[in-house]
């Protein structure tokens, strides 16, 4: 009985070790959440892109896994029919947002998880008091960690006084971008401009097209000893698995009935 208890103890310890190793390795593969993504609800494309330029121009708010094509799809710009499937799906998901209802929150959670961002800035426009008055845009942050909207309501900067002409006023969000930096930004590392590299997936004309005026510093590759490997390539995992199999086999042979059956021999002597 002592051998049986020891065998069970060994099998349990090895199984727990393998489970902890697997969960720790799987958790290490998930990139951390960083930055904010800007999404237009309804027809707020122009206002949302103006806010996106201010947000993505701050390297503490720029999501490292977001490129220009996906950013433009998020604000409602038209997507070509031959665009990659994930961009077309993202555009369709954005068009399904309708406010603070449960389906919209579920869609926003999915977008935040796919982009690994801390939150989604949703821009919507409210009709003016009269047809001559332009729509009034506002923005709210859907916080990925809580799955709900933040209570703070962001508004664009007050428009400058118009002294002449009838040109449409452009929307500026500098104050809102500063407030978002204080609430959701991370400490940025100052790097000389000549040492900065463009984010993956951005074209060389991204800056001139208004995508971002500040480019985040390039992340150095990890050292040879710091590279992450899948759990199944680790010799410790296979060692633990083999030890568990060996202990299971030992447990089987220890607990099986090893008593020798009686053998009866009948000898016939010829008469």
C-alpha positions in Angstrom: 0.0 0.0 0.0 2.9 2.4 0.7 4.2 1.9 -2.8 0.7 2.7 -4.2 0.5 5.9 -2.3 4.0 7.0 -3.4 3.1 6.2 -7.0 -0.1 8.3 -6.8 1.9 11.2 -5.2 4.5 11.1 -8.0 1.9 11.1 -10.8 0.0 14.0 -9.2 3.1 16.1 -8.8 4.3 15.5 -12.3 0.8 16.3 -13.7 0.7 19.6 -11.7 4.2 20.5 -12.9 3.2 20.0 -16.5 0.0 22.0 -16.2 1.9 24.9 -14.6 4.5 24.8 -17.3 1.9 24.8 -20.0 -0.1 27.7 -18.6 3.0 29.9 -17.9 4.3 29.3 -21.4 0.9 30.0 -23.0 0.5 33.2 -21.0 3.9 34.4 -22.1 2.8 34.3 -25.7 0.1 36.9 -25.3 1.4 40.4 -26.0 0.6 43.1 -23.5 -2.1 45.7 -24.2 -0.9 49.1 -25.2 -2.4 52.2 -26.8 -5.8 53.2 -28.0 -7.6 52.6 -31.2 -10.1 55.2 -32.7 -13.4 54.0 -34.1 -16.1 56.0 -35.9 -19.7 55.2 -35.0 -22.0 55.9 -37.9 -21.0 58.7 -40.2 -18.4 60.3 -37.9 -15.5 59.4 -40.3 -14.1 62.9 -40.7 -14.2 63.8 -37.0 -12.8 60.3 -36.0 -9.9 60.6 -38.4 -9.0 64.0 -37.0 -8.9 62.5 -33.5 -7.0 59.4 -34.8 -4.3 61.6 -36.1 -3.9 63.3 -32.7 -4.0 60.0 -30.8 -1.7 58.0 -33.2 0.7 61.0 -33.2 1.4 60.3 -29.6 3.8 57.4 -29.3 2.5 56.6 -25.8 -1.0 56.0 -27.3 -0.1 54.5 -30.7 -1.0 50.7 -30.7 2.1 48.7 -31.9 -0.1 46.2 -33.7 -2.1 48.7 -35.8 -1.2 49.8 -39.3 -2.7 52.5 -41.5 -5.0 50.3 -43.5 -6.7 48.9 -40.4 -6.8 52.4 -38.8 -8.6 53.9 -41.8 -11.1 51.0 -41.8 -11.8 51.7 -38.2 -12.9 55.3 -38.9 -15.2 54.2 -41.6 -13.3 55.0 -44.8 -14.2 52.9 -47.8 -12.5 49.5 -48.1 -11.7 48.1 -51.6 -13.5 44.8 -52.5 -10.1 43.1 -53.0 -8.7 44.3 -49.7 -7.5 41.6 -47.3 -10.3 39.6 -45.5 -9.4 40.9 -42.0 -9.7 44.5 -43.1 -13.1 43.9 -44.8 -14.3 42.1 -41.6 -13.0 44.9 -39.5 -15.0 47.4 -41.6 -18.2 45.4 -41.3 -17.7 45.0 -37.5 -17.3 48.8 -37.2 -20.5 49.4 -39.2 -22.4 47.2 -36.7 -21.7 49.5 -33.7 -24.7 51.3 -32.5 -23.9 52.7 -29.0 -23.7 51.3 -25.5 -25.8 48.2 -26.1 -24.6 44.7 -25.3 -23.9 43.6 -28.9 -21.8 46.8 -29.5 -19.8 46.2 -26.3 -19.1 42.7 -27.4 -17.9 43.8 -30.8 -15.7 46.5 -29.2 -14.2 43.9 -26.8 -13.3 41.7 -29.8 -11.7 44.6 -31.6 -9.6 45.5 -28.5 -8.5 41.9 -28.1 -7.5 41.5 -31.7 -5.5 44.8 -31.7 -4.1 44.3 -28.1 -5.1 47.8 -27.1 -6.1 49.2 -23.7 -9.2 50.8 -25.0 -11.3 51.9 -28.0 -12.1 55.6 -28.5 -15.5 55.7 -30.1 -16.4 59.0 -31.9 -20.0 59.8 -32.7 -21.7 62.9 -34.1 -24.9 64.5 -32.7 -27.1 66.5 -35.1 -27.0 70.3 -34.8 -29.9 72.4 -33.6 -30.6 73.4 -37.2 -29.7 72.2 -40.7 -27.2 75.1 -41.0 -25.4 74.0 -37.8 -22.7 71.4 -38.2 -22.9 68.1 -36.3 -21.3 68.1 -32.9 -18.8 65.2 -32.4 -18.0 63.6 -29.0 -15.8 60.7 -28.0 -15.9 58.1 -25.3 -13.4 55.4 -24.3 -14.4 51.8 -24.2 -12.0 50.3 -21.6 -11.0 46.8 -22.6 -10.2 45.8 -19.0 -13.7 46.5 -17.7 -15.7 45.9 -20.8 -17.6 49.1 -20.3 -17.4 52.8 -21.4 -15.5 55.3 -19.3 -17.6 58.1 -17.8 -15.5 60.9 -19.3 -16.9 62.6 -22.4 -14.3 64.2 -24.8 -15.1 67.1 -27.1 -13.1 68.8 -29.8 -11.3 72.1 -29.3 -13.4 75.3 -29.5 -13.4 76.4 -33.1 -11.4 79.6 -33.9 -13.2 82.8 -34.6 -14.0 83.1 -38.3 -13.1 86.6 -39.6 -13.8 86.1 -43.3 -14.8 83.4 -45.8 -17.3 80.5 -45.6 -14.9 77.6 -45.6 -15.9 74.6 -43.3 -14.2 74.5 -40.0 -11.7 71.8 -39.3 -12.0 69.7 -36.2 -9.1 69.7 -33.7 -8.7 67.4 -30.8 -5.5 68.5 -29.1 -7.0 68.9 -25.7 -8.8 65.6 -25.9 -5.5 63.9 -27.0 -3.7 65.4 -24.0 -6.4 64.1 -21.7 -6.2 60.7 -23.2 -2.5 60.7 -22.8 -2.8 61.4 -19.1 -5.4 58.7 -18.6 -4.2 55.9 -20.9 -0.7 56.7 -22.1 2.5 55.1 -21.1 5.8 56.7 -20.5 7.5 57.3 -23.9 11.2 56.9 -24.5 12.8 59.9 -26.2 14.7 58.7 -29.3 16.5 60.9 -31.8 14.5 61.2 -35.1 17.3 59.7 -37.1 17.1 56.5 -35.0 13.4 56.0 -35.3 12.0 53.3 -37.6 8.5 53.2 -39.2 6.0 50.8 -37.6 5.5 47.5 -39.4 3.0 47.7 -42.2 3.1 51.5 -42.8 4.0 52.9 -46.2 6.8 55.5 -46.6 4.1 58.1 -47.4 2.2 57.5 -44.1 3.5 60.6 -42.5 2.6 62.8 -45.4 -0.9 61.3 -45.7 -1.7 62.2 -42.1 -1.3 58.8 -40.5 1.2 59.8 -37.8 3.6 62.6 -37.2 5.5 60.8 -34.4 6.8 57.3 -35.0 7.5 55.0 -32.0 11.0 53.9 -31.5 12.0 50.5 -33.0 11.9 47.7 -30.4 15.3 45.9 -30.3 15.2 42.2 -31.0 15.5 40.0 -27.8 18.8 38.6 -27.0 19.5 35.0 -27.9 18.9 33.8 -24.4 15.7 35.7 -24.0 13.8 34.4 -27.0 10.4 32.8 -26.3 9.8 29.3 -27.5 6.7 27.2 -27.6 6.2 25.0 -24.6 6.4 21.8 -26.7 10.0 22.6 -27.8 11.2 22.7 -24.2 13.1 19.6 -23.0 11.7 20.2 -19.5 8.2 19.7 -20.9 9.0 16.4 -22.6 11.0 15.3 -19.5 8.1 15.8 -17.3 5.8 14.1 -19.8 8.1 11.1 -20.0 8.4 10.9 -16.2 4.6 11.0 -15.8 4.3 8.1 -18.3 6.9 6.1 -16.5 5.2 6.7 -13.1 1.9 5.7 -14.6 3.4 2.5 -15.9 5.0 1.8 -12.6 1.7 2.4 -10.8 0.0 0.0 -13.1 2.5 -2.8 -12.5 2.5 -2.2 -8.8 -1.2 -2.4 -8.3 -1.9 -5.3 -10.7 -2.4 -8.8 -9.2 1.0 -10.4 -9.4 0.0 -13.7 -7.6 1.1 -16.8 -9.5 -1.7 -19.1 -10.5 -1.5 -22.7 -9.3 -0.3 -25.0 -11.9 -1.5 -28.6 -11.8 0.3 -31.3 -13.6 -1.2 -34.7 -14.2 1.1 -37.5 -15.0 -0.2 -40.6 -16.5 2.0 -43.7 -16.0 1.5 -46.3 -18.7 0.2 -49.7 -17.4 
